[in-house]
Amino acid sequence: MDATACNGSKDSSPIFYLVGTPSLREFLFLPVSFIFLFFYLLILVGNTLILVAMVAEPRLHKPMYFFLINFSALDILFTTSTVLKMLSLLFLGDHYLGFSACFLQMYLFHGLNCSEAFILVVMAYDHYVAICRPLHYLVLMTPQTSAALAASAWLTALLLPTPAVLQTFHMAFDNTVHIYHCFCDHLAAVQASCSDTTPQTFMGFCIAVVVPFLPLLLVLLSYAHILASVLRISSREGRSKAFSTCSSHLLAGTYYSSIAIAYVAYRADLPLDFHIMGNVVHAILAPVLNALIYTLRNKDVKAAITKITCPQDPGHSGDP
C-alpha cells in the first residue's frame, strides 16, 4: 500500500485500536478474561515462589538452578507484557494503545520470547556438560561462565527483534490504526500499515524461522550427544538417573513449535483467529507449562518451596 494513501497527520502520533479476536462473542469476554486472570495469577505466584525458593535455598545455588531462575523471571516478564493489556481489553473494553506503548509492548513480547528460546539452549548445554563431561563440569560451568552464558542469551535475544521493531516504527500509519490482535504483535502492526509491507513481512518471517528452529537445532544436537552418552552407561540405575535429569527438557520442542506455528500462520492460508489464538495460547499456556515441566517436577525445587510455604515449627520438631 502506498504511504500517501494514509490519512495520518505528521503532527500527531497514531493511536492503535486492538480489535481482539473478531469471532469471540461479547458475552464470552467475561469468562475468557477470568480464565486469563487465573492463568496469569498462577504464573505470577508460581514463578515468584520458584524464584524465592531457589534464591533462599543454598542447595539450589548451582548452574542448572541459576538458569531456571532466569527462565522463571522471563516467564513473569513475558506474560506481564501482554496479559495485562488483554485483561484490560476484555474486562474494561479498553481497546486503545498509544503509539510508543504499542511498540514497547511489541519489543518486549518478541525480545523476551527470544530470550526464553536462547535460555533453553543454555540449559541444554548445561545438561550436556553435566552428563557428557562430568569430570570437567565444575571447571567448565563456573559461576562466571554461567553468568556470561545467561547474559549472552538475554543480550542476543533482546537485540534480535530491534531492527524489525525500529523499521516498523518508521512505517506510515493512519491516525487510528486497527490491529487485528489482542496485543501489539509485530506482523499484525505491519499489516495495518499504509506502507509497503513486503519487506517487513519477510523480515518478520525470517526472525520467526531463526528463533524457533536454530535454537531447537542446537538443543537437539546437545541431546543427541547426551543420549549417546547415556546409552554407554552400563548400570540401569545410572541410565535412569540421567534420563530423569533431562526428560523435562526434551519437551522443549513443544515450546519452539508453538512459536513457529504462531508466526507461520501469517504466511499460510489460515483464518485470522487461528493466528491470534496461537499467539495468545503461547503467551499464557507456555509459561504455565514451563513452571510445571522445568521446575515443579524437580524434587529439590518442590522441597525448597514446601520449606518456604509450610515452615516447620522448631518447637514441635522434637519430643515434648
C-alpha positions in Angstrom: 0.0 0.0 0.0 1.3 3.5 -0.8 2.1 5.6 2.2 0.4 8.6 0.5 -2.9 6.8 1.0 -2.6 7.3 4.7 -4.8 9.8 6.5 -2.4 10.2 9.4 -1.2 13.6 10.5 2.5 14.3 10.7 1.9 16.4 13.8 0.3 13.7 15.9 1.2 10.1 16.7 -1.2 7.4 15.6 -3.4 5.6 18.1 -3.7 1.8 17.9 -7.0 0.1 18.3 -6.8 -3.5 19.3 -9.6 -5.4 17.7 -9.0 -8.6 19.7 -10.4 -11.9 18.4 -13.1 -11.0 15.8 -15.1 -14.2 16.2 -15.2 -14.0 20.0 -18.7 -13.1 21.1 -19.1 -10.3 23.6 -20.9 -12.5 26.1 -17.8 -14.6 26.3 -15.5 -11.7 27.2 -16.0 -12.0 31.0 -15.5 -15.8 31.3 -12.5 -15.7 29.0 -11.0 -12.8 31.0 -11.4 -14.8 34.2 -9.6 -17.7 32.6 -6.7 -15.4 31.5 -6.6 -13.8 35.0 -6.5 -17.2 36.7 -3.6 -18.4 34.5 -1.8 -15.0 34.9 -2.0 -15.2 38.7 -0.9 -18.9 38.6 2.2 -17.8 36.5 2.9 -14.9 38.8 2.6 -16.7 42.1 4.1 -20.0 40.9 7.2 -18.4 39.4 7.7 -16.0 42.3 7.7 -19.0 44.7 10.2 -20.7 42.4 12.4 -17.6 42.4 12.3 -17.1 46.2 12.9 -20.8 46.8 15.9 -21.0 44.5 17.5 -17.9 46.0 16.8 -18.8 49.6 17.9 -22.4 49.4 21.7 -22.8 49.4 21.5 -26.3 47.9 20.0 -24.8 44.8 22.9 -22.4 44.1 24.1 -24.4 41.1 24.3 -23.5 37.4 21.2 -25.5 36.5 19.0 -23.6 39.0 20.7 -20.3 38.1 19.4 -20.8 34.6 16.0 -21.8 35.9 15.9 -18.5 37.9 16.4 -16.7 34.6 13.7 -18.7 33.0 11.2 -18.0 35.7 11.9 -14.3 35.7 11.5 -14.3 31.9 8.1 -16.1 32.2 6.9 -13.4 34.6 8.1 -10.5 32.4 6.9 -12.2 29.1 3.4 -12.9 30.4 3.0 -9.4 32.1 4.0 -7.7 28.8 0.8 -9.0 27.1 -1.7 -10.3 29.5 -2.4 -7.1 31.4 -3.5 -5.4 28.2 -5.6 -8.4 27.2 -7.3 -8.2 30.6 -7.9 -4.5 30.2 -9.4 -5.1 26.7 -11.7 -7.9 27.9 -12.7 -6.5 31.4 -12.9 -2.8 30.7 -13.3 -2.7 27.0 -10.1 -0.6 26.7 -9.1 -1.3 23.1 -6.7 1.7 22.6 -3.0 1.8 23.0 -0.7 4.7 22.4 2.0 4.7 19.7 5.0 4.4 21.9 3.2 1.9 24.3 2.4 -0.3 21.3 6.0 -0.5 20.1 7.3 -1.0 23.6 4.9 -4.0 24.1 5.9 -5.3 20.6 9.6 -5.2 21.5 9.1 -6.7 25.0 6.9 -9.6 23.6 9.3 -10.6 20.9 12.5 -9.8 22.8 11.5 -11.8 25.9 10.2 -14.6 23.7 13.6 -14.9 22.0 15.3 -14.7 25.4 13.4 -17.8 26.6 14.3 -19.7 23.4 18.0 -19.0 24.0 17.9 -19.7 27.7 16.6 -23.2 26.8 19.7 -23.6 24.6 22.0 -22.7 27.5 20.1 -25.1 29.8 20.6 -27.9 27.2 24.4 -27.1 27.1 24.5 -27.3 30.9 23.0 -30.8 30.8 25.4 -31.8 28.0 28.4 -30.8 30.1 26.9 -32.5 33.3 26.3 -35.8 31.6 28.9 -36.0 28.7 31.8 -34.3 30.6 31.0 -34.8 34.3 34.7 -34.6 35.4 35.1 -31.2 33.8 31.7 -29.8 34.9 33.0 -27.7 37.8 35.8 -26.3 35.6 33.5 -25.5 32.6 30.4 -24.3 34.5 31.8 -21.8 36.9 29.6 -19.0 38.3 31.3 -16.6 35.9 30.7 -18.8 32.9 27.1 -19.4 33.9 26.5 -15.6 34.3 28.2 -15.0 30.9 26.0 -17.6 29.2 22.8 -16.2 30.7 23.8 -12.6 29.8 24.7 -13.6 26.3 21.3 -15.3 25.9 19.5 -12.2 27.2 21.5 -9.7 25.2 21.4 -11.6 21.9 17.7 -12.2 22.1 16.9 -8.6 23.1 18.9 -7.2 20.2 17.5 -9.6 17.6 14.0 -8.0 17.2 15.3 -4.4 17.4 15.8 -3.9 13.6 12.3 -5.1 12.8 10.7 -3.1 15.5 12.6 0.1 14.6 11.7 -0.3 10.9 8.0 -0.8 11.7 8.2 2.2 14.0 9.0 4.4 10.9 6.3 3.0 8.7 3.3 5.1 7.8 0.0 4.7 9.7 -3.4 6.2 9.8 -4.5 8.4 12.8 -6.3 5.4 14.1 -4.8 2.0 13.4 -6.9 -1.1 13.7 -4.7 -4.0 14.9 -6.4 -7.4 14.5 -4.9 -8.9 17.6 -5.2 -8.9 21.4 -1.8 -7.1 21.8 0.7 -5.2 19.6 2.2 -8.0 17.6 4.8 -7.1 15.0 3.2 -8.7 11.9 -0.2 -7.5 12.9 1.0 -3.9 13.1 2.9 -4.3 9.8 -0.2 -5.5 8.1 -2.1 -2.4 9.4 0.4 0.0 7.9 -0.1 2.1 4.8 3.5 1.5 3.7 4.7 -1.4 1.5 4.5 -4.4 3.9 6.5 -6.9 1.9 10.0 -6.2 3.3 8.7 -6.1 6.9 6.6 -9.2 6.5 9.6 -11.1 5.0 11.9 -9.9 7.9 9.3 -11.0 10.5 9.0 -14.4 8.8 12.8 -14.8 8.8 13.0 -14.0 12.5 10.2 -16.5 13.1 12.3 -19.1 11.3 15.5 -18.3 13.1 14.1 -18.0 16.6 12.4 -21.4 16.9 14.5 -23.6 14.5 18.1 -22.5 15.2 17.8 -22.9 19.0 15.8 -26.1 18.5 18.6 -27.5 16.3 21.2 -26.7 19.0 19.0 -28.3 21.7 18.6 -31.4 19.6 22.4 -31.6 18.9 23.0 -31.4 22.7 20.6 -34.1 23.5 21.8 -36.3 20.7 25.3 -36.3 22.4 23.5 -36.8 25.8 21.6 -39.8 24.5 24.7 -41.3 23.1 26.5 -40.9 26.4 23.5 -42.2 28.4 23.4 -45.4 26.3 27.0 -46.1 27.1 26.3 -46.1 30.8 26.4 -49.7 31.9 24.3 -49.6 35.0 20.5 -49.4 34.6 20.3 -47.0 37.7 22.8 -44.6 36.1 20.9 -44.5 32.8 17.6 -44.0 34.7 19.0 -41.1 36.7 20.5 -39.4 33.6 17.2 -39.8 31.7 15.2 -38.4 34.6 17.5 -35.4 34.8 16.9 -34.5 31.1 13.4 -35.8 30.4 11.8 -32.4 31.2 14.0 -30.5 28.8 13.2 -32.9 25.9 9.8 -31.2 25.8 11.4 -28.0 24.7 10.3 -28.9 21.2 6.7 -28.1 22.1 7.9 -24.6 23.1 9.7 -23.9 19.9 6.8 -25.5 17.9 4.3 -23.1 19.4 6.5 -20.1 18.4 6.7 -21.4 14.8 3.0 -22.1 14.5 2.1 -18.6 15.8 4.3 -16.9 13.2 3.9 -19.2 10.2 0.1 -18.8 10.4 0.6 -15.4 8.8 2.2 -16.9 5.7 -0.2 -19.8 5.5 -3.8 -19.6 4.2 -5.3 -19.8 7.7 -8.1 -17.9 9.4 -7.0 -14.8 11.3 -8.5 -16.1 14.5 -6.1 -19.1 14.3 -3.1 -16.9 14.4 -4.4 -14.6 17.2 -5.3 -17.6 19.4 -2.0 -19.2 18.6 -0.1 -16.2 20.0 -2.5 -15.9 23.0 -2.1 -19.5 23.9 1.7 -19.3 23.5 1.7 -16.1 25.7 -0.3 -17.8 28.5 -0.1 -21.5 28.4 3.7 -21.8 27.6 4.7 -20.1 30.9 2.3 -22.3 32.9 3.8 -25.5 31.2 7.3 -24.2 31.7 6.8 -23.9 35.5 5.3 -27.5 35.6 7.8 -29.1 33.3 11.1 -27.4 34.2 10.8 -26.8 37.9 7.9 -28.2 39.8 8.7 -31.7 38.7 12.1 -31.3 40.4 12.2 -32.8 43.9 14.8 -30.3 45.2 12.7 -27.3 44.0 9.5 -28.8 45.4 11.2 -29.4 48.8 12.5 -25.8 48.8 9.0 -24.4 48.0 7.5 -26.6 50.7 10.1 -25.3 53.2 9.1 -21.7 52.5 5.3 -22.1 52.3 5.0 -24.6 55.1 7.8 -24.0 57.6 8.1 -26.4 60.4 7.8 -25.1 63.9 11.1 -25.9 65.7 9.2 -26.2 69.0 7.3 -29.3 67.6 10.2 -30.9 65.8 11.3 -33.0 68.8 9.7 -34.9 71.7 7.9 -32.9 74.4 
